[in-house]
Amino acid sequence: MLADKAGKNIIIDASVAGATATAGTTAGATVASGTDSEGEVSLDLVNVTVNKAFEYIMTIKQLSYWQDGNTLIVATSEKASELGLNKTEIKPIKIKYVDSQKIADFLNNNIFSLNKPDISKAAIVTSNPTTNEVYIFGKNSDYELAKKVIAHLDTKPQVNTFSVNYAEPASLASKICMTVFQNTTASAGSSSSSSSSSSGSSSGGSQMTTVCSGTAAGGSSGSSSSSGGQTLSAFSSSSYMVLADPGLNQITLFGGTQEQVNLAQEIIKNFDKKEPQVYLEISIIELSEDGSKELQNILTLTNTLGQAIDSAAGETTLSYPINFNKFAGSFNLKNPNKITGAITSIITNNKGRVLANPRIIASNNTESTIDIKSDYVKKVTTTTVATATGPVTTTTTEVGSDEGITVIVTPKISPNGYVSLELEPTYKTIKNITSDGTTLLNNRTFKSGKIMVKDGETIVIAGLVQDNETNTQAKMPILADIPILGTLFKDQLTKSKRSELIFMVTPRIVKDDDKVESI
């Protein structure tokens, strides 16, 4: 009946249930010999084309057909494959925008695994990553169906680039990932997992970084679902990708729906605003008071001529004058005529202050560092190595660079005109240099919590006091130990140093129309 309506010749293989046992031709239909069985199909169709009715029967009876000109050959799928009725061709399809392997997987898992007439029920699609093409190993009907499906999958994604004026592009891109695409694994600098990865590349001023990528919210790449007993696999291509370029101050959004693009644009508009700045005037003051008391005894020896003793003439082995601070050993005096002594007492006082007055402009909630340091010899190491030609001595000098003042400050500006400051000042000075050349440092540091100060007011941090006192004595043995009189045979030097470090910080909030004088 269908062949008659369609004006086609039809050949039904004996493998088809319900085929007539006797071969013959009826109304243009040739039936191969076969065994009659229960293969009837009841049809009651209205407004259905002959082609559709034919496809319905093929689907219900799990049959395949092959068309050659005006003739159709019908057989079971297994028999058709055995007879080679399904003429196989290799046809390529160029993929433009997505990965060809993902297209091939989708077609094999979803399209060519269904029981559909005139469509292969096998994995007949493969890909060529070099040319980004898929190859269809099937019939012309397979090729035509694959082209229709690929037309829906291989579409040009939306590419939108937004300029960022004030905010960090990576931080703003992270907000888009979390709010627009509900990708909570994204971060301002990097991201992890298969649906949110980070990679960077740079070319000239561009420093592109992938902040997040993946499928739309609620789905996952490569997921599957079941419908009517048939398992369907999702198309595994990423539906969006958010890129940040701090070099060009841009955010690029690949893919996404138009509604998602609009929402991303709204987020950029709301958060890309100028951060307030604060002008910090910092005074670093060291108040110092140095003093010393020195008592020095000097003994002078002269000969009969009233001249200084001539050691070259063998009169004495002492240097002249005698300073007990340099006394060493015994002496032999020849023809002494006069011994005179002198006592020197010196008292010194020094007061002064060291002032540093750096000024910086710091961004809101951003750490800034003021570094006023100098280099010094930290350690000197001497190494001697025996060689065939003799010992070789190598001297290595290690230079330090942390002597001086460092101030780390983080301001946070409140809308009510207050500035919250986190301060961490450090002051390092040379304390002593040991005999082996190692330098020891004095270290004074302070770390505050959040200190609230009004715009234009000054906060003072003081009390970092350091005291240092040294007492040096030199004496002549035995004579210096005589009570009262022994004082004449001693030298004594006392030094004291007291210093206090003071930090004064004055923050001023910078308005858009403010002009800060050059420093």
Buried (B, 14 or more C-beta within 10 A) or exposed (E): EBBEEBEBBBBBBBBBBBBBEEEEEEEBBBBBEBEEEEEEEEEEEEEEEBEEBBBBBBEEBEBBBBBEEEBBBBBBBEBBBEEEBBEEEEBEBEBEEBBBBBBBBBBBBBBBBEBBBBBBBBBBBBBBEEEBBBBBBBBEBBBEBBEEBBEEBBEEBBEBEBEBEEBBBBBBBBBBBBEBBEBEBBBBEBBEEEBBBBEBEEEEEEBBBBBBBBBBEEEEBBEEEEEEEEEBBBBBBBBBBBBBBBBBBBBBBBBBEEEBBEBBBEBBEEBBEEEBBBBBBBBBBBBBBBBBBBBBBBBBBBBEEEEBBEEEEEBBEBBBEBBBBEBEEEBEEEEEEEEEEEEEEEEEEEEEEBEBEBBBEBBBEEEBEBEEBEEBBBBBEEEEEEEEEEEEEEEEEEEBEBBBBBBBBBBBBBEEEBBBBBBBBBBBBBEEEEEEBBBEBBEBEBEBEEBEBBBEEEBEBEEBEBEEEEEEEBBBEEEBEEEEEBBBBBBBBBBBBBBBBBBBBBBBBBEEEEEEEEE
